[in-house]
Structures are given as structure tokens and as C-alpha cells.
Amino acid sequence: MDVRRADERYPGGDPEAGIESRHAFSFGPHYDPDNLRFGALLACNEERLAPGAGFDEHPHSHTEIVTWVVEGELTHRDSTGHETVVRAGDVQRLSSAGGVRHVERNDASAPLVFVQMWLAPREPGGDPAYEVVRGIADSTPYAVPEAGAMLHVRRLSPGERTAVPDGAYVYVHVVRGRLRLGDRELGPGDAARVTDAEGVEAVAVTGAEALVWEMARA
């Protein structure tokens, strides 16, 4: 188990423009050849956008982009004609496939916080696709078969226990609260990378919310 703390994330974004980013993996000027990916996961970015701030139109390709809104509202527009508002508890996925352009903004009057995760597809190319699952229920898995991955959203009460999926690669990101994973305690923004996970249990120290990726070998 490899635990990475919130304060180890690479800083990014443009604070003067109301954009604050924290990257868990090698990103942009923070190049680290030993931290390029874990399983299919290429990025796990914590993003904070002030009201009116956002990312202007930019391209993506050959990436499965999964977004979890923590608080606020995320306005999404893309070159395939989708325009949606994603709210806390929604899971958004953009399969960029052979290429797509999109805009992400905070058009609301309150701050926006979201976690965005990028996964490598098993096969490149194809046509872009988009979907939003509204208010996903606790423990309901969300499959990303193109990347051989499954997302589990866990919301735990203090003292509640949950099994971590067995798998070749398991990535646990703590959104809020504190939990104990094995003999390690994790807080907000902390993450654990577990290889060949088997019989791992998470226990909530406080009320907690976590995103758990279960990933197969490539």
C-alpha cells in the first residue's frame, strides 16, 4: 500500500483567475517519470473554481474522463453538442475517444469543488461519448469498461466498516472526513494505491466519503 498525502500533490491551475488545482500524478511542469499512472488511472485532480471561473475550450483524446462534484455546480459544454450542469453526487463521464473539445465552468454564485480522474482506454480511437448519472447511490458501482475499471462511491458513518474491492489495482481517494485503511489513517485529499488488493478493509474514523477505483491489469 502506497499512501500519498494531500500536501504532496502538485499545485497547478491559475489562482489569479480563480482556479486552484492539485494533481496526484505527474502533470504539466511537474514531470515525474515514476508517477505517471497507477493501473489505468492517469490523473486524479482536485479542482476548485471561484464563481465565474473555468477552463476555456480545450481538447482531449484517448482518455476516459470521470468527474465527481463535491460541492457547487459544474457547467459542461462539448463539441458533440452536450451542455449540462453537474451537481454534488452526480458522476459525469466524457469518453474523449478519437478527439473532443469541451468547456468546464463555474457559472453559479457559490464556489465549485470537484475531483476529476482520467483513465487510459484499452483501445484508442472510436467516437466520443458522454453521460451523467444523477445522484448515484452509495455502494452503487459505476463501470468504465473501456478502461477495465469500476468506480465505487462510499459514504460512511463514524465507525462503519466496508470491504475494499479485491483487485490488481485499487485506488482510494478520500473526498471528506477520515478513514483507516488497514493500519494507515487517511484524511481529505489523501489517497492510497493498493496493488494486488486482497482482504483490505476501510473503517470510518469520522463520517467520510471516498472514491474507490477497482482496476484490472492491462
TORKOL-4160 file (C-alpha; in steps of 0.2 Angstrom, whole numbers, padded with zeros to 4 digits, m for minus):
218
<pt num="1" X="0000" Y="0000" Z="0000"/>
<pt num="2" X="0007" Y="0017" Z="m0006"/>
<pt num="3" X="m0001" Y="0032" Z="0003"/>
<pt num="4" X="0001" Y="0049" Z="m0004"/>
<pt num="5" X="m0004" Y="0064" Z="0006"/>
<pt num="6" X="m0014" Y="0079" Z="0001"/>
<pt num="7" X="0000" Y="0091" Z="0004"/>
<pt num="8" X="0011" Y="0080" Z="m0008"/>
<pt num="9" X="0000" Y="0084" Z="m0023"/>
<pt num="10" X="0007" Y="0095" Z="m0037"/>
<pt num="11" X="0000" Y="0113" Z="m0037"/>
<pt num="12" X="m0007" Y="0120" Z="m0053"/>
<pt num="13" X="m0021" Y="0130" Z="m0060"/>
<pt num="14" X="m0022" Y="0149" Z="m0061"/>
<pt num="15" X="m0026" Y="0156" Z="m0043"/>
<pt num="16" X="m0027" Y="0174" Z="m0050"/>
<pt num="17" X="m0041" Y="0168" Z="m0062"/>
<pt num="18" X="m0050" Y="0158" Z="m0048"/>
<pt num="19" X="m0043" Y="0141" Z="m0052"/>
<pt num="20" X="m0034" Y="0130" Z="m0040"/>
<pt num="21" X="m0028" Y="0113" Z="m0045"/>
<pt num="22" X="m0020" Y="0099" Z="m0035"/>
<pt num="23" X="m0013" Y="0085" Z="m0045"/>
<pt num="24" X="m0010" Y="0067" Z="m0038"/>
<pt num="25" X="0000" Y="0062" Z="m0054"/>
<pt num="26" X="0014" Y="0069" Z="m0065"/>
<pt num="27" X="0006" Y="0084" Z="m0074"/>
<pt num="28" X="0012" Y="0098" Z="m0085"/>
<pt num="29" X="0028" Y="0106" Z="m0077"/>
<pt num="30" X="0028" Y="0094" Z="m0063"/>
<pt num="31" X="0035" Y="0079" Z="m0073"/>
<pt num="32" X="0039" Y="0064" Z="m0063"/>
<pt num="33" X="0043" Y="0048" Z="m0073"/>
<pt num="34" X="0040" Y="0037" Z="m0058"/>
<pt num="35" X="0022" Y="0044" Z="m0055"/>
<pt num="36" X="0014" Y="0044" Z="m0072"/>
<pt num="37" X="0000" Y="0032" Z="m0069"/>
<pt num="38" X="m0007" Y="0018" Z="m0057"/>
<pt num="39" X="m0016" Y="0004" Z="m0066"/>
<pt num="40" X="m0027" Y="0013" Z="m0079"/>
<pt num="41" X="m0028" Y="0029" Z="m0069"/>
<pt num="42" X="m0018" Y="0044" Z="m0077"/>
<pt num="43" X="m0024" Y="0058" Z="m0066"/>
<pt num="44" X="m0034" Y="0062" Z="m0050"/>
<pt num="45" X="m0035" Y="0081" Z="m0050"/>
<pt num="46" X="m0044" Y="0091" Z="m0036"/>
<pt num="47" X="m0051" Y="0107" Z="m0044"/>
<pt num="48" X="m0058" Y="0122" Z="m0035"/>
<pt num="49" X="m0066" Y="0136" Z="m0046"/>
<pt num="50" X="m0072" Y="0153" Z="m0039"/>
<pt num="51" X="m0089" Y="0159" Z="m0046"/>
<pt num="52" X="m0087" Y="0164" Z="m0064"/>
<pt num="53" X="m0070" Y="0155" Z="m0066"/>
<pt num="54" X="m0067" Y="0140" Z="m0078"/>
<pt num="55" X="m0057" Y="0131" Z="m0091"/>
<pt num="56" X="m0060" Y="0138" Z="m0108"/>
<pt num="57" X="m0062" Y="0126" Z="m0123"/>
<pt num="58" X="m0048" Y="0113" Z="m0124"/>
<pt num="59" X="m0045" Y="0096" Z="m0132"/>
<pt num="60" X="m0044" Y="0079" Z="m0126"/>
<pt num="61" X="m0042" Y="0062" Z="m0134"/>
<pt num="62" X="m0039" Y="0044" Z="m0130"/>
<pt num="63" X="m0045" Y="0047" Z="m0112"/>
<pt num="64" X="m0059" Y="0042" Z="m0101"/>
<pt num="65" X="m0063" Y="0057" Z="m0090"/>
<pt num="66" X="m0074" Y="0054" Z="m0075"/>
<pt num="67" X="m0079" Y="0069" Z="m0064"/>
<pt num="68" X="m0086" Y="0069" Z="m0046"/>
<pt num="69" X="m0093" Y="0086" Z="m0040"/>
<pt num="70" X="m0090" Y="0088" Z="m0021"/>
<pt num="71" X="m0099" Y="0105" Z="m0019"/>
<pt num="72" X="m0107" Y="0118" Z="m0031"/>
<pt num="73" X="m0112" Y="0116" Z="m0049"/>
<pt num="74" X="m0101" Y="0112" Z="m0064"/>
<pt num="75" X="m0107" Y="0118" Z="m0081"/>
<pt num="76" X="m0100" Y="0107" Z="m0095"/>
<pt num="77" X="m0101" Y="0110" Z="m0114"/>
<pt num="78" X="m0093" Y="0100" Z="m0128"/>
<pt num="79" X="m0090" Y="0099" Z="m0146"/>
<pt num="80" X="m0103" Y="0085" Z="m0148"/>
<pt num="81" X="m0117" Y="0096" Z="m0143"/>
<pt num="82" X="m0119" Y="0091" Z="m0125"/>
<pt num="83" X="m0122" Y="0105" Z="m0112"/>
<pt num="84" X="m0126" Y="0100" Z="m0094"/>
<pt num="85" X="m0125" Y="0106" Z="m0076"/>
<pt num="86" X="m0117" Y="0093" Z="m0065"/>
<pt num="87" X="m0120" Y="0094" Z="m0046"/>
<pt num="88" X="m0114" Y="0086" Z="m0030"/>
<pt num="89" X="m0117" Y="0067" Z="m0030"/>
<pt num="90" X="m0118" Y="0066" Z="m0049"/>
<pt num="91" X="m0105" Y="0056" Z="m0059"/>
<pt num="92" X="m0100" Y="0063" Z="m0076"/>
<pt num="93" X="m0090" Y="0053" Z="m0089"/>
<pt num="94" X="m0083" Y="0060" Z="m0105"/>
<pt num="95" X="m0076" Y="0047" Z="m0117"/>
<pt num="96" X="m0064" Y="0058" Z="m0127"/>
<pt num="97" X="m0060" Y="0043" Z="m0139"/>
<pt num="98" X="m0053" Y="0050" Z="m0156"/>
<pt num="99" X="m0055" Y="0068" Z="m0150"/>
<pt num="100" X="m0067" Y="0080" Z="m0142"/>
<pt num="101" X="m0066" Y="0098" Z="m0136"/>
<pt num="102" X="m0075" Y="0104" Z="m0120"/>
<pt num="103" X="m0078" Y="0119" Z="m0108"/>
<pt num="104" X="m0079" Y="0117" Z="m0089"/>
<pt num="105" X="m0085" Y="0132" Z="m0079"/>
<pt num="106" X="m0092" Y="0138" Z="m0063"/>
<pt num="107" X="m0107" Y="0148" Z="m0069"/>
<pt num="108" X="m0115" Y="0148" Z="m0051"/>
<pt num="109" X="m0113" Y="0161" Z="m0037"/>
<pt num="110" X="m0105" Y="0149" Z="m0025"/>
<pt num="111" X="m0088" Y="0140" Z="m0025"/>
<pt num="112" X="m0086" Y="0124" Z="m0035"/>
<pt num="113" X="m0076" Y="0109" Z="m0029"/>
<pt num="114" X="m0074" Y="0093" Z="m0040"/>
<pt num="115" X="m0062" Y="0078" Z="m0042"/>
<pt num="116" X="m0058" Y="0074" Z="m0060"/>
<pt num="117" X="m0050" Y="0057" Z="m0064"/>
<pt num="118" X="m0043" Y="0052" Z="m0081"/>
<pt num="119" X="m0041" Y="0034" Z="m0086"/>
<pt num="120" X="m0032" Y="0026" Z="m0101"/>
<pt num="121" X="m0043" Y="0016" Z="m0113"/>
<pt num="122" X="m0038" Y="m0001" Z="m0118"/>
<pt num="123" X="m0041" Y="0003" Z="m0136"/>
<pt num="124" X="m0038" Y="0020" Z="m0144"/>
<pt num="125" X="m0049" Y="0029" Z="m0156"/>
<pt num="126" X="m0068" Y="0027" Z="m0158"/>
<pt num="127" X="m0082" Y="0040" Z="m0156"/>
<pt num="128" X="m0084" Y="0052" Z="m0141"/>
<pt num="129" X="m0097" Y="0048" Z="m0129"/>
<pt num="130" X="m0105" Y="0057" Z="m0114"/>
<pt num="131" X="m0116" Y="0053" Z="m0099"/>
<pt num="132" X="m0121" Y="0059" Z="m0082"/>
<pt num="133" X="m0128" Y="0048" Z="m0068"/>
<pt num="134" X="m0138" Y="0059" Z="m0056"/>
<pt num="135" X="m0137" Y="0056" Z="m0038"/>
<pt num="136" X="m0128" Y="0040" Z="m0038"/>
<pt num="137" X="m0132" Y="0029" Z="m0023"/>
<pt num="138" X="m0119" Y="0023" Z="m0010"/>
<pt num="139" X="m0110" Y="0007" Z="m0015"/>
<pt num="140" X="m0118" Y="0008" Z="m0032"/>
<pt num="141" X="m0103" Y="0003" Z="m0044"/>
<pt num="142" X="m0100" Y="0014" Z="m0060"/>
<pt num="143" X="m0092" Y="0004" Z="m0073"/>
<pt num="144" X="m0079" Y="0011" Z="m0086"/>
<pt num="145" X="m0077" Y="m0005" Z="m0097"/>
<pt num="146" X="m0066" Y="0004" Z="m0109"/>
<pt num="147" X="m0053" Y="0006" Z="m0096"/>
<pt num="148" X="m0056" Y="m0010" Z="m0087"/>
<pt num="149" X="m0061" Y="0000" Z="m0072"/>
<pt num="150" X="m0075" Y="0001" Z="m0059"/>
<pt num="151" X="m0079" Y="0016" Z="m0048"/>
<pt num="152" X="m0086" Y="0013" Z="m0030"/>
<pt num="153" X="m0093" Y="0028" Z="m0021"/>
<pt num="154" X="m0093" Y="0025" Z="m0002"/>
<pt num="155" X="m0101" Y="0037" Z="0011"/>
<pt num="156" X="m0098" Y="0030" Z="0028"/>
<pt num="157" X="m0104" Y="0034" Z="0046"/>
<pt num="158" X="m0092" Y="0035" Z="0060"/>
<pt num="159" X="m0086" Y="0018" Z="0064"/>
<pt num="160" X="m0094" Y="0010" Z="0049"/>
<pt num="161" X="m0083" Y="m0003" Z="0040"/>
<pt num="162" X="m0083" Y="m0008" Z="0022"/>
<pt num="163" X="m0073" Y="m0020" Z="0012"/>
<pt num="164" X="m0061" Y="m0013" Z="m0001"/>
<pt num="165" X="m0063" Y="m0022" Z="m0018"/>
<pt num="166" X="m0050" Y="m0036" Z="m0021"/>
<pt num="167" X="m0041" Y="m0032" Z="m0037"/>
<pt num="168" X="m0025" Y="m0030" Z="m0047"/>
<pt num="169" X="m0025" Y="m0011" Z="m0044"/>
<pt num="170" X="m0036" Y="m0002" Z="m0031"/>
<pt num="171" X="m0035" Y="0017" Z="m0029"/>
<pt num="172" X="m0044" Y="0025" Z="m0014"/>
<pt num="173" X="m0046" Y="0044" Z="m0014"/>
<pt num="174" X="m0053" Y="0052" Z="0002"/>
<pt num="175" X="m0065" Y="0066" Z="m0003"/>
<pt num="176" X="m0070" Y="0071" Z="0015"/>
<pt num="177" X="m0068" Y="0065" Z="0033"/>
<pt num="178" X="m0056" Y="0052" Z="0039"/>
<pt num="179" X="m0055" Y="0034" Z="0037"/>
<pt num="180" X="m0042" Y="0020" Z="0042"/>
<pt num="181" X="m0036" Y="0009" Z="0028"/>
<pt num="182" X="m0028" Y="m0006" Z="0035"/>
<pt num="183" X="m0016" Y="0002" Z="0048"/>
<pt num="184" X="m0015" Y="0019" Z="0039"/>
<pt num="185" X="m0026" Y="0033" Z="0043"/>
<pt num="186" X="m0031" Y="0045" Z="0028"/>
<pt num="187" X="m0039" Y="0062" Z="0028"/>
<pt num="188" X="m0046" Y="0074" Z="0015"/>
<pt num="189" X="m0036" Y="0074" Z="m0001"/>
<pt num="190" X="m0026" Y="0059" Z="0004"/>
<pt num="191" X="m0025" Y="0043" Z="m0007"/>
<pt num="192" X="m0019" Y="0025" Z="m0006"/>
<pt num="193" X="m0013" Y="0015" Z="m0021"/>
<pt num="194" X="m0015" Y="m0004" Z="m0017"/>
<pt num="195" X="m0008" Y="m0017" Z="m0028"/>
<pt num="196" X="m0015" Y="m0034" Z="m0028"/>
<pt num="197" X="m0028" Y="m0029" Z="m0015"/>
<pt num="198" X="m0035" Y="m0044" Z="m0005"/>
<pt num="199" X="m0045" Y="m0043" Z="0011"/>
<pt num="200" X="m0042" Y="m0024" Z="0014"/>
<pt num="201" X="m0055" Y="m0016" Z="0025"/>
<pt num="202" X="m0059" Y="0003" Z="0027"/>
<pt num="203" X="m0066" Y="0009" Z="0044"/>
<pt num="204" X="m0073" Y="0027" Z="0045"/>
<pt num="205" X="m0064" Y="0037" Z="0059"/>
<pt num="206" X="m0077" Y="0051" Z="0056"/>
<pt num="207" X="m0091" Y="0052" Z="0044"/>
<pt num="208" X="m0082" Y="0050" Z="0027"/>
<pt num="209" X="m0084" Y="0050" Z="0008"/>
<pt num="210" X="m0072" Y="0040" Z="m0003"/>
<pt num="211" X="m0070" Y="0036" Z="m0021"/>
<pt num="212" X="m0063" Y="0019" Z="m0024"/>
<pt num="213" X="m0056" Y="0013" Z="m0041"/>
<pt num="214" X="m0055" Y="m0005" Z="m0044"/>
<pt num="215" X="m0045" Y="m0009" Z="m0060"/>
<pt num="216" X="m0039" Y="m0024" Z="m0069"/>
<pt num="217" X="m0022" Y="m0027" Z="m0076"/>
<pt num="218" X="m0020" Y="m0021" Z="m0094"/>
